[in-house]
Every structure is written in structure tokens, then in C-alpha cells.
């Protein structure tokens, strides 16, 4: 389970555990290692995950959680281009590591279908088979909606993707 820690991530983890999946590898909150190609590949080489859930984040969430200065209480103020670059870098590092380590299934969950990560997953699904799926999540404005969507994501991993 990796991506940006938000309510949906925690709901998916809760649903996985409810269904008896306890061998979970979670990326720690505010872990900058997703920005590093080497660190992500090292993690995948060591852990060898079979199933990967990646929950992407909005640019505003990324700005709020990843661009805080450790020595200053004020947030750094990166431009939107820097934020999009960091978001794309994290997405591509994780997707590439999953591909290189032959993960059985990779579910990319995003609020937008036009992100670099969702397009990359769609291309991989077309070119290399059915282990990659990109999923756009609907507005999740209640805890029931979040729980239902989390359960849907977990159920998707049990079924064959695509072809």
C-alpha cells in the first residue's frame, strides 16, 4: 500500500485487514523515499510485493503534506510546476518498480484520468497484459462512500483485469 496518506488510503487498509490480509507493506506517512528512484526500487526488490495499491493525491494535498520545511513552521511555497513534477515522479517511480519486479497486480487510484500515472498504467495494460489498472475515484463526500469505494478497490484486486 503506497501513495499519499489520506482518508481513502486508511479505509483501503482497514478493508484489507477486515478481509484477513495482514501481510501489508505500508509506506510511512510523509516518507520522501517515493521521490527517489533508487529507494523505491530497493524497497520493491527487498519486499517483492505481489499486489500494489497506489493512491495518488491532489496537488493541494501534496503541497500541504510534502513541502513543509523541517526547520521552519511555515510551508515552503513551491510553484504548481514543481508540485506536479514531484507528484509525477512519485507515481512513475512506483509504477516502474512494480513493473520491473513483476507484481501480479497494480491498482493506480487517482482523482483524475489524465494524470501521468494513470496514462502510464493504461499504456502498460494495453502493451503488456492485464496486471495494471487505473481507476478514477468518484467524489467521496461521506464516510459510507469512502468505505464502499475502499471495498470496491479491494474486490477489484480479486478479479482479472482487462484482457
C-alpha positions as CSV (number, residue, x, y, z in Angstrom):
1,X,0.0,0.0,0.0
2,X,1.6,3.2,-1.1
3,X,0.8,6.6,-2.2
4,X,-0.2,9.7,-0.2
5,X,-1.7,9.2,3.1
6,X,-5.3,10.4,3.1
7,X,-8.6,9.0,4.3
8,X,-9.1,6.7,1.4
9,X,-5.7,5.0,2.0
10,X,-6.6,4.3,5.6
11,X,-10.0,2.9,4.5
12,X,-8.5,0.5,2.0
13,X,-6.0,-0.7,4.6
14,X,-8.9,-1.2,7.1
15,X,-10.8,-3.2,4.5
16,X,-7.9,-5.3,3.6
17,X,-7.3,-6.1,7.3
18,X,-11.1,-6.8,7.7
19,X,-10.8,-9.4,5.0
20,X,-7.9,-11.1,6.7
21,X,-5.0,-9.6,4.7
22,X,-2.4,-8.8,7.4
23,X,0.9,-9.0,5.4
24,X,0.7,-5.4,4.4
25,X,3.6,-3.2,3.5
26,X,2.8,0.4,4.1
27,X,4.7,3.4,3.0
28,X,5.2,5.6,6.1
29,X,3.4,8.9,6.2
30,X,5.4,11.8,4.8
31,X,8.1,9.4,3.5
32,X,10.2,11.2,0.9
33,X,11.6,8.0,-0.4
34,X,8.9,7.9,-3.1
35,X,10.8,10.8,-4.8
36,X,13.9,8.6,-5.1
37,X,14.0,6.1,-8.0
38,X,16.7,4.1,-6.2
39,X,14.9,4.0,-2.8
40,X,11.6,2.8,-4.5
41,X,13.4,0.1,-6.5
42,X,15.3,-1.0,-3.4
43,X,12.0,-1.3,-1.4
44,X,10.4,-3.4,-4.2
45,X,13.5,-5.6,-4.7
46,X,13.6,-6.3,-0.9
47,X,9.8,-6.7,-0.2
48,X,8.7,-8.3,-3.5
49,X,5.1,-7.2,-3.2
50,X,2.6,-9.2,-5.3
51,X,-0.3,-6.6,-5.2
52,X,0.2,-2.9,-5.1
53,X,-2.4,-0.2,-4.4
54,X,-1.2,3.3,-5.2
55,X,-3.4,6.2,-4.2
56,X,-2.4,9.4,-5.9
57,X,-3.0,12.7,-4.3
58,X,-4.3,16.1,-5.5
59,X,-1.6,18.8,-5.9
60,X,-3.0,20.7,-3.0
61,X,-2.7,17.7,-0.7
62,X,0.8,17.1,-1.9
63,X,1.8,20.7,-1.2
64,X,0.3,20.5,2.3
65,X,2.0,17.2,3.3
66,X,5.3,17.1,1.4
67,X,6.5,20.6,1.2
68,X,6.8,21.5,4.9
69,X,10.2,22.8,6.0
70,X,11.6,20.7,8.9
71,X,13.3,23.8,10.4
72,X,10.5,26.3,9.9
73,X,6.8,26.1,10.8
74,X,5.9,27.9,7.6
75,X,5.2,25.8,4.5
76,X,7.6,26.1,1.6
77,X,5.8,27.7,-1.3
78,X,6.7,25.7,-4.4
79,X,5.1,26.5,-7.7
80,X,2.5,24.3,-9.3
81,X,5.0,23.0,-11.8
82,X,7.3,21.8,-9.0
83,X,4.3,20.2,-7.2
84,X,3.2,18.4,-10.4
85,X,6.7,17.3,-11.1
86,X,7.1,15.7,-7.6
87,X,3.7,14.0,-7.9
88,X,4.5,12.6,-11.3
89,X,8.0,11.5,-10.1
90,X,6.4,9.5,-7.2
91,X,3.8,7.9,-9.5
92,X,6.3,6.9,-12.1
93,X,8.9,5.6,-9.6
94,X,6.3,3.3,-8.0
95,X,4.7,2.1,-11.3
96,X,8.1,1.4,-12.8
97,X,9.3,-0.6,-9.8
98,X,6.1,-2.6,-9.8
99,X,6.6,-3.4,-13.5
100,X,10.3,-4.3,-13.1
101,X,9.5,-6.6,-10.1
102,X,6.7,-8.4,-11.9
103,X,3.9,-7.5,-9.4
104,X,0.9,-9.6,-10.0
105,X,-1.5,-6.6,-9.8
106,X,-1.1,-2.9,-9.6
107,X,-4.1,-0.6,-8.9
108,X,-3.5,3.1,-9.5
109,X,-6.2,5.2,-7.9
110,X,-6.5,8.8,-8.8
111,X,-9.0,11.6,-8.8
112,X,-8.2,12.4,-12.5
113,X,-7.9,10.2,-15.5
114,X,-5.4,12.5,-17.2
115,X,-2.5,12.2,-14.8
116,X,0.8,10.9,-16.0
117,X,0.5,7.9,-13.7
118,X,-3.0,6.9,-14.9
119,X,-1.9,7.3,-18.5
120,X,1.2,5.2,-17.9
121,X,-0.9,2.4,-16.3
122,X,-3.3,2.4,-19.2
123,X,-0.4,2.1,-21.7
124,X,1.1,-0.8,-19.7
125,X,-2.2,-2.5,-19.6
126,X,-2.6,-2.3,-23.4
127,X,1.0,-3.3,-24.1
128,X,1.9,-5.8,-21.5
129,X,-1.3,-7.5,-20.3
130,X,-3.7,-7.3,-17.6
131,X,-1.8,-6.6,-14.4
132,X,-2.1,-2.8,-14.4
133,X,-5.4,-0.9,-13.8
134,X,-6.0,2.8,-13.4
135,X,-9.1,3.7,-11.6
136,X,-10.6,7.2,-11.1
137,X,-12.4,7.7,-7.8
138,X,-15.7,9.5,-7.6
139,X,-16.4,12.3,-5.2
140,X,-16.2,10.8,-1.8
141,X,-18.2,13.1,0.4
142,X,-19.2,10.8,3.2
143,X,-17.6,8.0,5.3
144,X,-20.0,5.5,3.8
145,X,-19.0,6.4,0.3
146,X,-15.3,6.1,1.2
147,X,-15.9,2.7,2.8
148,X,-17.8,1.5,-0.2
149,X,-15.1,2.7,-2.6
150,X,-12.4,1.1,-0.5
151,X,-14.3,-2.2,-0.5
152,X,-14.7,-1.9,-4.3
153,X,-10.9,-1.4,-4.7
154,X,-10.1,-4.5,-2.7
155,X,-12.7,-6.6,-4.6
156,X,-11.2,-5.4,-7.9
157,X,-7.8,-6.9,-6.9
158,X,-9.5,-10.3,-6.6
159,X,-10.7,-10.3,-10.3
160,X,-8.8,-10.4,-13.5
161,X,-8.0,-7.0,-15.0
162,X,-8.7,-6.1,-18.6
163,X,-8.0,-8.7,-21.3
